[in-house]
Amino acid sequence: MIRTTDAIVLRNRAHLEADLIVTYLTGDLGIVDAYAKSPRKVGSRFGSSLEPLTFARISLYGKEQATLPRITRSDIIKPFNQLRESMSIYLKISEILELTLRTLPPRERNPRVFKLLLDTLSLLDGRPDPLYMLYYKIKLLGYTGFAPVLRGCIRCGEDTDRFYLSEGAMLCSKCAEGGERFIVLEPSVQRLYQYLSRIEPAILKRIKVDKGVLAGVEELVDAHINYRVVDRINSREFINAL
Ligand SMILES: [Zn+2]
């Protein structure tokens, strides 16, 4: 059967002699791998529609649960080629694509994540502001169940400024058993995090954010991701390899 869906290319890699395996984030099917037969021979428009970040309408041919359906059609809706042209921007975007691959299981439909990536790429295409990348990370963590909990001490509810990576949450000095590493979060950092996790992407273009507070939120988000997502997955891969 053939299925048609809107999709964003997350990455691609060579397969056999002339084929390509493309990993997509789709609106209908979540993250899927599909292959293109000799894309370079078929014509440049098809080939360029398989470049990372391209937003396209694709048709996939294969059984419902086929592990590797074939891409029979791919029509570019938006190429986002400016975002690929600057290496420094592309590397930063690669980081959020990688995070998406690590937090969203394959074939798990999540239209909110799809819309979030599309909105974020559109914003970055206009102006590559680091705020947009941070926003993407915060929203993605929320949509995939990895968000840190910042509503006072998670055990007793007292106000506190200590965020414990091992808990993914705040603890007051009485409830913390000590020894564990924590990050001090100023109230302004907590407020900015909460605000960014609530707002719609269109609002981002209009807001002004204090650089110091923004750096505090970035530090929290990156430390939390490293602890919750990256380290955990690396250790799972390591255990599986044994
Ligand atoms: Zn407490």
Boltz pocket constraint, residues with backbone or C-beta under 6 A from the ligand:
constraints:
  - pocket:
      binder: B
      contacts: [[A, 153], [A, 154], [A, 155], [A, 156], [A, 157], [A, 158], [A, 171], [A, 172], [A, 173], [A, 174], [A, 175], [A, 176]]
      max_distance: 6.0
